[in-house]
């Protein structure tokens, strides 16, 4: 794993290929023709070719001026060298999404691509195939991105801290300045481009005093970061403070309909685009958790967003408006107000009111990135509005990169969820791709898990969540199993034992984590503020709407239309009917939608209380199994990686035991129902 630098190469480690395989394909990389207009990306491609070919084949790169004399040709779709390919003919009629074709013709490797970005993506695909020892002699591989926007959100602050960061400090900032050494940012851009990420916001959505200055006196920081990422086809976005006109000028209001505010933003945006002509746009968190927004002035979200969008529109800029909005003054005594309903209630009625360059960024669930919660009903409910799915790679509620929790299986369930927005087969992935409602400003966004730790992500195996996110954003139809094997092979080895062992660890880890933490979709039960570790009543009486409503008879929140908050009624009919009844509601979400007696019989044949006991004992046993599996790789994994994971698994076991004992004890004491197997519960 040694890169010669003070951080890991992650899945972009290039090592000399095995001799037989190397000799088989060395000739394909002897002479290279590169057709590209974007000079910044051209430089990146040349550097990557020199680095990869030099390390994989131990040879220097030779560039030729004519495609006829090249063994590797990197060209446009329109190049005559591939003009007869049927897939290219088809794609020329659909120029909306990044795409490339990789084909071997007469022992010449042709990489044809729609644009400069796609050439870079295709090049990384070639190196991936080489590292995984795939056949390049008979290759005919066409790849087109399912989503136009494939974005990461950084919650980095200029002082170097990261909100909900669990892998060290910011790789961008320190002491309210840009870090002096920028090499790591460049290698980060390489990692992101290798999995198809094309957009990034570079500061926290909670924009404080210093970060507000990024659009004014600290804009030089933005320009330096921009030059690094743009060389890898990644657009830069800034999170902005909605009250910026008040905080960095002498204007006394931030009312989106006030002429002076409109003019201020138009002038500010004009200056930004004079410096960065292909600046991506703004990301806004407004009217949530105390952040300023249009509600202050009696305006709605569309009025607030459209004002900024109109300033960006002449330059091709995009305004991304987060939908994380709820009544933060909720009273725990109030059984009808429901935070879960807030996103839908605040935005559904505004469908069609947002400008074309506004995108609503919508969390996967109605609450806040819990280990399990239902898919938000807003997906599919706004067919006239652009939407991004927001996920959380950083593990705020899923173990904080101390506990192993591989999130790709969770995200696959979200993407495959059928909303019934246009009848059956109206999955979330079809909505956010833009295909269902003929939209282009759509796609993925996620809060990233990266910091300045050696391995980028705190827990070495948490790198798999970052890699997997990029792969799913490009190709949501990929299975979790395929992504997992890819990442292991690229990052570690193709040794069958390593592949099978780490695959089992990753693919079982979400279920294990869920088992020893919160049961059947109820969520929360964590320590307030920092959100790590068990605290069953930690949020039970808070103002955040985070309740489990446990009493002597049962647990869960009644969100039915008939007797509860009415949340189930926000879904399309098929899902509304399924969630409305305890009998038809899936067990894994039962406590999210219903207040359920402890003696209620689940579909498994267990009572609810017995499921709580059993799952928590099983969760600890699952972590013990992870430790055994990892121990078996002691001689097959780099010592630094091995010890990192070993130590994290030790912490995870301690955490899981504490969860098991506190949760089981809590529910035994509150229900007075004993465990059928008479296992140790602290009474």
C-alpha positions as CSV (number, residue, x, y, z in Angstrom):
1,X,0.0,0.0,0.0
2,X,3.0,2.3,0.1
3,X,2.6,5.2,-2.3
4,X,5.7,7.1,-1.4
5,X,3.3,9.6,0.1
6,X,1.8,9.9,3.6
7,X,-1.5,8.5,2.4
8,X,-2.9,5.4,0.8
9,X,-3.4,4.9,-3.0
10,X,-6.7,3.2,-2.2
11,X,-8.0,1.4,-5.3
12,X,-5.6,3.3,-7.6
13,X,-2.5,1.4,-6.6
14,X,-0.6,0.4,-9.8
15,X,1.8,-2.6,-9.3
16,X,3.7,-4.6,-11.9
17,X,1.4,-7.1,-13.5
18,X,2.2,-10.8,-13.5
19,X,4.6,-11.7,-16.2
20,X,2.3,-13.9,-18.4
21,X,-0.5,-11.4,-18.3
22,X,1.9,-8.5,-18.8
23,X,3.5,-10.0,-21.8
24,X,0.1,-10.8,-23.4
25,X,-1.0,-7.2,-23.4
26,X,2.2,-5.1,-23.4
27,X,2.0,-4.5,-27.1
28,X,-1.4,-2.9,-26.8
29,X,0.3,0.0,-24.9
30,X,3.4,0.4,-27.0
31,X,2.2,3.4,-29.1
32,X,-0.7,5.7,-28.1
33,X,-2.7,8.2,-30.1
34,X,-4.7,10.7,-28.1
35,X,-7.4,12.9,-29.6
36,X,-8.6,15.5,-27.2
37,X,-9.3,19.3,-27.1
38,X,-9.6,20.0,-23.4
39,X,-5.9,20.7,-22.5
40,X,-6.3,20.3,-18.7
41,X,-7.9,16.9,-19.0
42,X,-5.4,16.0,-21.7
43,X,-2.6,16.7,-19.3
44,X,-4.3,14.5,-16.6
45,X,-4.8,11.6,-19.1
46,X,-1.1,11.8,-20.2
47,X,0.0,11.8,-16.5
48,X,-2.2,8.8,-15.7
49,X,-1.0,6.9,-18.7
50,X,2.6,7.5,-17.7
51,X,2.0,6.5,-14.1
52,X,-0.1,3.4,-14.8
53,X,1.8,2.0,-17.8
54,X,5.1,2.7,-16.1
55,X,4.0,0.7,-13.0
56,X,1.8,-2.0,-14.6
57,X,4.2,-2.8,-17.5
58,X,7.5,-1.2,-16.4
59,X,7.7,0.7,-19.7
60,X,7.6,4.2,-20.9
61,X,4.6,5.7,-22.9
62,X,5.2,6.6,-26.5
63,X,2.7,8.9,-28.2
64,X,2.2,9.0,-31.9
65,X,0.6,11.6,-34.1
66,X,-1.5,9.4,-36.3
67,X,-4.1,6.8,-35.2
68,X,-3.1,4.4,-38.0
69,X,0.2,3.8,-36.3
70,X,-1.2,3.5,-32.7
71,X,-1.9,0.4,-30.7
72,X,-4.1,2.3,-28.2
73,X,-6.3,5.0,-29.8
74,X,-8.2,7.4,-27.6
75,X,-10.7,9.2,-29.9
76,X,-14.0,10.9,-30.2
77,X,-17.2,9.0,-31.2
78,X,-17.1,10.7,-34.5
79,X,-13.7,9.4,-35.4
80,X,-13.7,7.3,-38.6
81,X,-11.9,4.5,-36.7
82,X,-15.1,3.4,-35.1
83,X,-17.7,4.9,-37.4
84,X,-19.4,1.6,-38.2
85,X,-20.1,0.6,-34.6
86,X,-23.9,0.3,-34.1
87,X,-23.8,1.4,-30.4
88,X,-22.0,4.6,-31.4
89,X,-24.6,5.3,-34.1
90,X,-27.3,4.9,-31.5
91,X,-25.6,7.2,-29.0
92,X,-25.0,10.0,-31.4
93,X,-28.8,10.6,-31.2
94,X,-28.6,10.9,-27.4
95,X,-25.9,13.3,-26.3
96,X,-27.1,13.8,-22.8
97,X,-24.9,11.5,-20.7
98,X,-21.3,10.6,-20.5
99,X,-20.3,7.5,-22.3
100,X,-17.4,5.5,-23.8
101,X,-16.8,2.4,-25.9
102,X,-13.8,0.1,-25.4
103,X,-13.2,-2.3,-28.3
104,X,-10.3,-4.4,-29.6
105,X,-10.2,-4.2,-33.4
106,X,-7.4,-6.2,-35.1
107,X,-5.3,-6.2,-32.0
108,X,-5.6,-2.5,-31.5
109,X,-7.4,-1.1,-28.4
110,X,-9.8,1.6,-29.3
111,X,-11.2,3.9,-26.6
112,X,-13.9,6.1,-28.1
113,X,-15.8,8.6,-26.0
114,X,-18.5,11.2,-26.1
115,X,-16.4,13.9,-24.5
116,X,-13.1,14.6,-22.7
117,X,-14.5,13.5,-19.3
118,X,-15.6,10.2,-20.8
119,X,-12.1,9.6,-22.2
120,X,-10.8,9.9,-18.7
121,X,-13.5,7.5,-17.3
122,X,-12.7,5.1,-20.1
123,X,-9.0,5.2,-19.4
124,X,-9.6,4.4,-15.7
125,X,-11.8,1.5,-16.9
126,X,-8.9,0.1,-18.9
127,X,-6.6,0.2,-15.9
128,X,-9.3,-1.4,-13.8
129,X,-9.6,-4.2,-16.3
130,X,-5.8,-4.7,-16.4
131,X,-5.6,-4.8,-12.6
132,X,-8.4,-7.4,-12.5
133,X,-6.7,-9.4,-15.2
134,X,-9.6,-9.3,-17.6
135,X,-9.6,-10.3,-21.3
136,X,-8.8,-7.3,-23.5
137,X,-8.3,-9.4,-26.7
138,X,-12.1,-9.8,-27.3
139,X,-13.4,-6.8,-25.5
140,X,-16.4,-4.8,-26.8
141,X,-17.5,-2.8,-23.8
142,X,-20.0,0.1,-23.9
143,X,-20.7,2.2,-20.8
144,X,-23.0,5.1,-20.5
145,X,-23.7,6.9,-17.2
146,X,-27.2,6.5,-15.9
147,X,-27.1,9.8,-14.2
148,X,-25.9,13.2,-15.4
149,X,-25.0,14.5,-11.9
150,X,-22.8,12.3,-9.8
151,X,-21.9,14.5,-6.8
152,X,-20.2,14.5,-3.5
153,X,-20.9,17.0,-0.7
154,X,-18.1,17.9,1.7
155,X,-19.1,19.2,5.1
156,X,-15.6,20.7,5.6
157,X,-15.1,23.9,7.5
158,X,-12.2,26.3,6.9
159,X,-10.7,25.7,10.3
160,X,-10.0,22.1,9.2
161,X,-12.9,20.5,11.1
162,X,-15.4,18.3,9.3
163,X,-19.0,18.1,10.5
164,X,-19.9,14.4,10.9
165,X,-16.3,13.6,9.8
166,X,-14.7,10.4,11.2
167,X,-11.4,10.2,9.3
168,X,-9.4,13.1,10.6
169,X,-9.3,16.7,9.4
170,X,-10.1,18.3,6.1
171,X,-7.9,17.5,3.2
172,X,-8.6,21.0,1.9
173,X,-8.4,23.5,4.8
174,X,-6.5,24.3,7.9
175,X,-6.6,27.3,10.2
176,X,-9.0,29.1,7.9
177,X,-6.6,28.7,4.9
178,X,-6.0,26.3,2.1
179,X,-3.5,23.6,3.1
180,X,0.0,24.3,1.7
181,X,0.5,20.9,0.0
182,X,-2.1,20.3,-2.7
183,X,-0.8,16.9,-4.0
184,X,-3.3,15.0,-1.9
185,X,-6.2,17.0,-3.3
186,X,-5.1,16.1,-6.8
187,X,-4.9,12.4,-5.9
188,X,-8.3,12.7,-4.4
189,X,-9.6,14.1,-7.7
190,X,-8.1,11.1,-9.4
191,X,-9.9,8.7,-7.1
192,X,-13.2,10.4,-7.7
193,X,-12.8,10.6,-11.5
194,X,-11.9,6.9,-11.6
195,X,-15.4,6.0,-10.4
196,X,-17.1,8.7,-12.5
197,X,-17.8,11.5,-9.9
198,X,-18.3,14.7,-11.9
199,X,-19.4,17.3,-9.2
200,X,-18.3,18.3,-5.7
201,X,-19.3,20.9,-3.2
202,X,-16.3,21.9,-1.2
203,X,-17.6,23.3,2.1
204,X,-20.2,22.5,4.8
205,X,-23.9,23.2,4.1
206,X,-23.9,24.8,7.5
207,X,-22.1,28.0,6.3
208,X,-20.6,30.0,9.1
209,X,-18.7,33.3,9.2
210,X,-15.4,32.3,7.6
211,X,-17.1,30.0,5.0
212,X,-19.5,32.8,4.0
213,X,-16.4,34.6,2.7
214,X,-15.7,32.0,0.1
215,X,-17.7,34.0,-2.3
216,X,-15.9,37.2,-1.5
217,X,-12.5,37.8,0.1
218,X,-11.6,34.1,0.3
219,X,-12.5,33.2,-3.3
220,X,-8.9,32.6,-4.2
221,X,-9.1,29.4,-2.2
222,X,-12.0,28.3,-4.4
223,X,-10.0,29.0,-7.6
224,X,-7.1,26.9,-6.5
225,X,-9.3,24.0,-5.7
226,X,-11.2,24.5,-8.9
227,X,-8.0,24.2,-11.0
228,X,-7.2,20.8,-9.5
229,X,-10.7,19.3,-9.9
230,X,-11.4,20.7,-13.3
231,X,-8.4,18.8,-14.7
232,X,-10.3,15.7,-13.8
233,X,-13.7,16.8,-15.2
234,X,-15.2,17.6,-11.8
235,X,-17.3,20.7,-11.4
236,X,-17.0,22.8,-8.3
237,X,-20.0,23.9,-6.2
238,X,-20.1,26.1,-3.1
239,X,-22.5,25.9,-0.2
240,X,-23.6,29.4,0.5
241,X,-25.1,31.3,3.4
242,X,-28.6,32.5,2.4
243,X,-28.0,35.6,4.5
244,X,-24.7,36.5,2.7
245,X,-26.0,39.9,1.5
246,X,-26.4,40.9,5.1
247,X,-23.2,39.3,6.4
248,X,-20.7,40.5,3.9
249,X,-22.3,43.8,2.7
250,X,-24.3,46.6,4.2
251,X,-27.7,45.3,3.0
252,X,-30.2,44.9,5.8
253,X,-32.2,42.1,4.4
254,X,-31.9,38.7,2.6
255,X,-35.5,38.8,1.2
256,X,-35.4,37.0,-2.1
257,X,-37.9,39.3,-3.7
258,X,-36.1,42.5,-2.6
259,X,-34.5,44.3,-5.6
260,X,-31.3,45.1,-3.7
261,X,-30.9,41.4,-2.8
262,X,-31.5,40.3,-6.3
263,X,-29.0,42.7,-7.7
264,X,-26.4,41.8,-5.1
265,X,-26.6,38.1,-6.0
266,X,-26.5,38.8,-9.7
267,X,-23.3,40.9,-9.3
268,X,-21.7,38.3,-7.1
269,X,-22.5,35.5,-9.5
270,X,-21.2,37.5,-12.5
271,X,-17.8,38.0,-10.7
272,X,-17.6,34.3,-9.9
273,X,-18.1,33.3,-13.5
274,X,-15.6,35.9,-14.7
275,X,-13.0,33.9,-12.6
276,X,-14.4,30.4,-13.1
277,X,-16.4,30.2,-16.4
278,X,-17.5,26.6,-15.8
279,X,-18.3,27.0,-12.1
280,X,-21.0,24.5,-11.2
281,X,-23.3,26.6,-9.0
282,X,-24.6,26.8,-5.4
283,X,-25.8,24.3,-2.8
284,X,-28.2,25.7,-0.2
285,X,-29.5,24.6,3.1
286,X,-32.1,27.0,4.2
287,X,-34.7,27.3,6.9
288,X,-33.5,24.2,8.7
289,X,-31.7,23.7,12.0
290,X,-31.6,27.4,12.5
291,X,-30.1,28.3,9.1
292,X,-31.5,31.5,7.5
293,X,-33.8,31.2,4.5
294,X,-36.8,32.6,2.7
295,X,-39.3,31.7,5.5
296,X,-37.9,34.6,7.5
297,X,-39.5,36.9,5.0
298,X,-42.7,35.1,4.4
299,X,-41.5,33.5,1.1
300,X,-41.6,29.9,0.1
301,X,-38.9,27.6,-1.1
302,X,-39.5,28.2,-4.8
303,X,-39.3,31.9,-4.4
304,X,-36.1,31.5,-2.4
305,X,-34.5,29.1,-4.8
306,X,-35.5,30.8,-8.0
307,X,-33.9,34.1,-7.1
308,X,-30.5,32.4,-6.9
309,X,-31.2,30.2,-9.9
310,X,-32.0,33.3,-12.1
311,X,-28.6,34.8,-11.1
312,X,-26.9,31.5,-12.2
313,X,-28.9,30.7,-15.3
314,X,-27.1,33.0,-17.8
315,X,-23.8,31.2,-17.1
316,X,-25.2,27.6,-17.1
317,X,-25.1,27.4,-13.4
318,X,-27.2,25.1,-11.2
319,X,-28.9,25.9,-7.9
320,X,-29.2,22.8,-5.6
321,X,-31.7,23.3,-2.8
322,X,-31.6,20.8,0.1
323,X,-35.0,19.5,1.3
324,X,-33.8,18.9,4.9
325,X,-36.6,20.9,6.5
326,X,-38.7,20.2,9.5
327,X,-40.3,21.7,12.6
328,X,-37.4,21.8,15.0
329,X,-39.7,22.9,17.8
330,X,-41.8,19.7,17.9
331,X,-43.2,18.9,21.4
332,X,-42.8,15.2,22.4
333,X,-46.3,15.4,24.0
334,X,-47.8,16.0,20.5
335,X,-48.7,12.7,18.9
336,X,-50.0,14.2,15.6
337,X,-47.1,16.5,14.5
338,X,-44.6,14.3,12.6
339,X,-41.2,15.3,11.4
340,X,-41.4,12.5,8.8
341,X,-44.1,14.5,7.0
342,X,-42.2,17.7,6.8
343,X,-40.3,17.3,3.5
344,X,-43.4,16.3,1.6
345,X,-45.6,19.0,3.2
346,X,-43.0,21.7,2.5
347,X,-42.3,20.8,-1.1
348,X,-45.0,18.7,-2.8
349,X,-47.4,21.7,-3.4
350,X,-44.6,23.6,-5.1
351,X,-44.1,21.1,-8.0
352,X,-43.7,23.0,-11.2
353,X,-42.8,26.3,-9.4
354,X,-39.1,25.8,-9.5
355,X,-36.9,27.1,-12.4
356,X,-35.4,24.6,-14.8
357,X,-31.9,25.0,-13.3
358,X,-33.1,24.3,-9.7
359,X,-32.6,20.8,-8.3
360,X,-34.1,19.6,-5.1
361,X,-31.7,17.5,-3.1
362,X,-33.8,15.0,-1.2
363,X,-32.6,12.6,1.5
364,X,-33.2,9.0,0.9
365,X,-35.6,8.8,3.9
366,X,-37.9,11.1,5.7
367,X,-35.8,11.4,8.8
368,X,-32.0,11.5,8.9
369,X,-29.8,8.7,7.4
370,X,-30.9,6.1,9.9
371,X,-29.7,2.5,9.7
372,X,-33.1,1.8,8.2
373,X,-36.0,4.0,7.3
374,X,-38.5,4.0,4.4
375,X,-37.8,5.8,1.2
376,X,-39.2,9.3,1.3
377,X,-42.6,9.7,-0.5
378,X,-41.3,12.8,-2.2
379,X,-39.6,10.7,-4.9
380,X,-42.1,10.5,-7.7
381,X,-44.5,13.0,-6.2
382,X,-42.9,16.0,-8.0
383,X,-42.8,15.1,-11.7
384,X,-42.2,18.7,-12.8
385,X,-39.2,19.2,-10.6
386,X,-35.6,18.1,-10.9
387,X,-34.4,15.9,-8.1
388,X,-31.2,14.5,-6.6
389,X,-31.1,11.6,-4.3
390,X,-29.0,12.5,-1.2
391,X,-27.2,9.6,0.6
392,X,-24.7,9.7,3.4
393,X,-21.4,7.9,2.9
394,X,-20.0,9.2,6.1
395,X,-21.4,6.9,8.8
396,X,-23.1,9.4,11.2
397,X,-25.7,6.9,12.4
398,X,-24.1,3.7,11.1
399,X,-21.0,3.3,13.2
400,X,-18.9,6.4,12.4
401,X,-16.2,4.4,10.6
402,X,-15.4,2.7,13.9
403,X,-18.0,0.0,13.3
404,X,-17.9,-1.8,9.9
405,X,-21.1,-1.0,8.0
406,X,-21.1,-1.5,4.2
407,X,-23.9,0.7,2.8
408,X,-24.1,-0.5,-0.8
409,X,-26.8,-3.1,0.1
410,X,-28.9,-0.4,1.8
411,X,-28.5,2.0,-1.2
412,X,-29.5,-0.8,-3.6
413,X,-32.8,-1.3,-1.7
414,X,-33.4,2.5,-1.9
415,X,-32.7,2.6,-5.6
416,X,-34.8,-0.4,-6.4
417,X,-37.8,0.8,-4.3
418,X,-40.9,1.0,-6.5
419,X,-42.7,4.3,-5.8
420,X,-45.6,3.5,-8.2
421,X,-45.4,7.1,-9.4
422,X,-46.4,6.0,-12.9
423,X,-47.6,2.6,-11.9
424,X,-45.5,-0.5,-11.4
425,X,-41.8,-0.4,-12.2
426,X,-41.5,3.3,-11.1
427,X,-38.3,2.7,-9.1
428,X,-36.3,5.5,-7.5
429,X,-33.4,4.9,-9.8
430,X,-35.6,5.7,-12.8
431,X,-36.8,8.9,-11.2
432,X,-33.3,10.3,-10.3
433,X,-31.9,9.3,-13.7
434,X,-34.4,11.6,-15.3
435,X,-35.7,8.9,-17.5
436,X,-39.2,8.7,-15.9
437,X,-40.1,12.3,-16.3
438,X,-37.7,13.3,-19.2
439,X,-35.4,15.4,-17.1
440,X,-31.6,16.1,-17.4
441,X,-30.7,17.9,-14.2
442,X,-31.0,14.9,-12.0
443,X,-28.8,12.3,-10.3
444,X,-27.0,11.4,-7.1
445,X,-25.4,13.4,-4.2
446,X,-23.8,12.1,-1.0
447,X,-22.2,13.4,2.1
448,X,-18.6,12.1,1.8
449,X,-16.6,10.1,4.4
450,X,-13.1,11.4,3.6
451,X,-10.5,13.1,5.8
452,X,-6.8,13.3,6.2
453,X,-6.3,10.0,7.8
454,X,-3.7,7.8,6.0
455,X,-6.4,5.6,4.6
456,X,-8.8,8.5,3.7
457,X,-11.8,7.0,5.6
458,X,-10.7,6.1,9.1
459,X,-11.6,2.4,8.7
460,X,-9.8,0.9,5.8
461,X,-12.9,-1.1,4.7
462,X,-15.0,2.1,4.7
463,X,-13.2,3.0,1.5
464,X,-15.6,0.5,-0.1
465,X,-18.5,2.8,0.6
466,X,-16.9,5.7,-1.3
467,X,-15.9,3.4,-4.2
468,X,-19.3,1.8,-4.3
469,X,-21.1,5.1,-4.2
470,X,-19.3,6.2,-7.4
471,X,-20.0,2.9,-9.1
472,X,-23.7,3.1,-8.3
473,X,-24.0,6.7,-9.3
474,X,-22.7,5.7,-12.8
475,X,-24.5,2.3,-13.0
476,X,-27.3,1.8,-10.4
477,X,-28.1,-1.7,-11.9
478,X,-24.8,-3.1,-10.6
479,X,-25.2,-5.6,-7.8
480,X,-23.6,-5.2,-4.4
481,X,-21.7,-8.4,-5.0
482,X,-20.1,-7.2,-8.2
483,X,-19.1,-3.8,-6.7
484,X,-17.6,-5.6,-3.6
485,X,-15.5,-7.9,-5.6
486,X,-14.2,-5.1,-7.9
487,X,-13.2,-3.0,-4.9
488,X,-11.4,-5.9,-3.1
489,X,-9.5,-6.9,-6.3
490,X,-8.5,-3.3,-7.1
491,X,-7.5,-2.4,-3.5
492,X,-5.9,-5.6,-2.2
493,X,-5.6,-8.8,-4.3
494,X,-7.5,-11.3,-6.4
495,X,-6.6,-14.1,-3.9
496,X,-9.7,-16.2,-3.7
497,X,-9.6,-16.4,0.1
498,X,-9.2,-12.7,0.5
499,X,-12.0,-12.0,-2.0
500,X,-14.5,-14.4,-0.3
501,X,-13.6,-13.4,3.2
502,X,-13.8,-9.6,2.8
503,X,-16.9,-10.0,0.6
504,X,-18.6,-11.9,3.4
505,X,-17.5,-9.3,5.9
506,X,-18.8,-6.4,3.9
507,X,-22.0,-7.9,2.6
508,X,-23.1,-9.1,6.1
509,X,-22.1,-5.9,8.0
510,X,-25.2,-3.8,7.5
511,X,-27.4,-6.6,8.8
512,X,-25.0,-7.2,11.7
513,X,-25.0,-3.5,12.6
514,X,-28.8,-3.2,12.4
515,X,-29.2,-6.3,14.6
516,X,-27.3,-4.9,17.6
517,X,-28.6,-1.3,17.3
518,X,-32.2,-0.2,16.5
519,X,-34.9,-2.7,15.7
520,X,-37.4,-2.8,12.8
521,X,-36.9,0.8,11.5
522,X,-37.5,2.7,14.7
523,X,-34.2,4.6,14.4
524,X,-32.3,6.9,16.8
525,X,-31.6,5.5,20.3
526,X,-28.1,7.0,20.0
527,X,-26.3,9.5,22.2
528,X,-27.4,13.0,21.4
529,X,-25.2,15.4,19.4
530,X,-22.3,13.1,18.5
531,X,-24.6,10.1,17.6
532,X,-22.3,7.3,18.5
533,X,-23.2,4.6,21.0
534,X,-26.4,3.5,22.6
535,X,-28.8,5.8,24.5
536,X,-32.3,4.3,24.2
537,X,-34.0,7.5,25.5
538,X,-31.4,9.9,24.3
539,X,-33.7,11.6,21.9
540,X,-37.1,10.5,23.3
541,X,-38.0,13.9,24.8
542,X,-36.1,16.2,22.4
543,X,-37.6,18.8,20.0
544,X,-36.3,16.9,16.9
545,X,-39.3,14.5,16.4
546,X,-37.0,11.5,17.1
547,X,-39.3,9.3,19.2
548,X,-39.8,5.6,19.8
549,X,-42.8,5.9,22.1
550,X,-41.9,2.8,24.0
551,X,-44.2,2.0,27.0
552,X,-45.1,-1.0,29.1
553,X,-47.3,-2.4,26.3
554,X,-45.4,-1.8,23.1
555,X,-43.1,0.4,21.0
556,X,-43.2,2.4,17.7
557,X,-44.8,5.4,16.2
558,X,-48.3,5.2,14.8
559,X,-48.0,6.9,11.4
560,X,-51.2,5.4,9.9
561,X,-53.9,7.6,8.4
562,X,-56.6,5.9,10.5
563,X,-55.2,6.4,14.0
564,X,-51.8,8.1,13.7
565,X,-50.0,11.0,12.2
566,X,-51.2,10.3,8.6
567,X,-47.7,9.9,7.2
568,X,-48.6,6.7,5.3
569,X,-51.1,8.8,3.2
570,X,-48.2,10.6,1.5
571,X,-47.3,7.6,-0.5
572,X,-48.8,6.4,-3.8
573,X,-51.8,4.1,-3.2
574,X,-50.0,0.8,-3.4
575,X,-47.4,1.7,-0.8
576,X,-49.8,3.7,1.3
577,X,-52.0,0.6,1.6
578,X,-49.0,-1.6,2.4
579,X,-47.7,0.6,5.2
580,X,-51.1,1.5,6.6
581,X,-51.7,-2.0,8.1
582,X,-49.5,-3.8,10.6
583,X,-50.4,-7.1,8.8
584,X,-49.0,-5.9,5.4
585,X,-46.3,-3.6,6.6
586,X,-42.8,-5.2,6.1
587,X,-41.4,-6.3,9.4
588,X,-38.2,-4.4,8.9
589,X,-40.1,-1.1,9.0
590,X,-42.9,-2.1,11.3
591,X,-41.9,0.2,14.2
592,X,-41.4,3.2,12.0
593,X,-45.1,3.0,10.9
594,X,-46.9,1.4,13.9
595,X,-47.0,1.3,17.7
596,X,-46.8,-2.5,18.1
597,X,-47.5,-4.6,21.2
598,X,-44.5,-6.6,22.5
599,X,-46.5,-9.8,22.1
600,X,-47.3,-9.1,18.4
601,X,-46.3,-12.0,16.2
602,X,-43.9,-11.1,13.4
603,X,-43.8,-12.9,10.0
604,X,-40.8,-14.8,11.3
605,X,-43.0,-16.5,13.9
606,X,-41.4,-14.6,16.8
607,X,-43.0,-12.1,19.1
608,X,-41.7,-8.5,18.8
609,X,-40.0,-8.7,22.2
610,X,-38.3,-12.0,21.3
611,X,-37.1,-10.5,18.0
612,X,-35.5,-7.6,20.0
613,X,-33.7,-10.0,22.3
614,X,-32.7,-12.4,19.5
615,X,-31.4,-9.8,17.1
616,X,-29.2,-8.1,19.7
617,X,-27.6,-11.3,20.7
618,X,-27.2,-12.2,17.0
619,X,-25.6,-8.8,16.3
620,X,-22.8,-9.4,18.9
621,X,-22.3,-12.9,17.5
622,X,-22.0,-11.4,14.0
623,X,-19.2,-9.0,15.2
624,X,-17.4,-12.0,16.7
625,X,-17.7,-13.7,13.4
626,X,-16.2,-10.7,11.6
627,X,-13.2,-10.8,14.0
628,X,-12.7,-14.5,13.2
629,X,-12.9,-13.9,9.5
630,X,-10.4,-11.1,9.6
631,X,-8.0,-13.0,11.8
632,X,-7.8,-15.6,9.0
633,X,-6.3,-13.0,6.7
634,X,-3.4,-12.0,9.0
635,X,-0.8,-13.3,6.6
636,X,-2.5,-12.1,3.4
637,X,-3.1,-8.4,4.1
638,X,-0.7,-5.5,4.5
639,X,0.1,-5.2,8.2
640,X,-1.0,-1.5,8.4
641,X,-4.4,-2.4,6.9
642,X,-4.7,-5.5,9.0
643,X,-4.0,-3.8,12.3
644,X,-6.3,-0.9,11.4
645,X,-9.3,-3.2,10.8
646,X,-8.4,-5.5,13.7
647,X,-8.4,-2.5,16.1
648,X,-11.7,-1.2,14.7
649,X,-13.3,-4.6,15.1
650,X,-12.3,-4.6,18.7
651,X,-14.0,-1.3,19.2
652,X,-17.0,-2.6,17.3
653,X,-17.3,-5.6,19.6
654,X,-17.3,-3.4,22.7
655,X,-19.9,-1.1,21.1
656,X,-22.1,-4.0,20.1
657,X,-22.0,-5.6,23.6
658,X,-23.0,-2.2,25.1
659,X,-25.9,-1.9,22.6
660,X,-27.1,-5.5,23.3
661,X,-27.0,-5.2,27.0
662,X,-28.6,-1.8,27.3
663,X,-31.4,-2.4,24.7
664,X,-32.3,-5.8,26.0
665,X,-32.2,-4.6,29.6
666,X,-34.3,-1.6,28.8
667,X,-37.0,-3.6,27.1
668,X,-37.1,-6.4,29.7
669,X,-37.5,-3.8,32.4
670,X,-40.2,-1.9,30.5
671,X,-42.1,-5.0,29.3
672,X,-41.5,-7.5,32.1
673,X,-41.4,-10.2,29.5
674,X,-38.5,-12.7,29.8
675,X,-36.2,-14.0,27.1
676,X,-37.4,-17.4,26.0
677,X,-33.8,-18.8,26.1
678,X,-33.0,-17.3,29.5
679,X,-29.8,-15.6,28.3
680,X,-28.1,-13.0,30.3
681,X,-30.1,-9.8,30.6
682,X,-29.4,-7.3,33.3
683,X,-32.7,-7.1,35.2
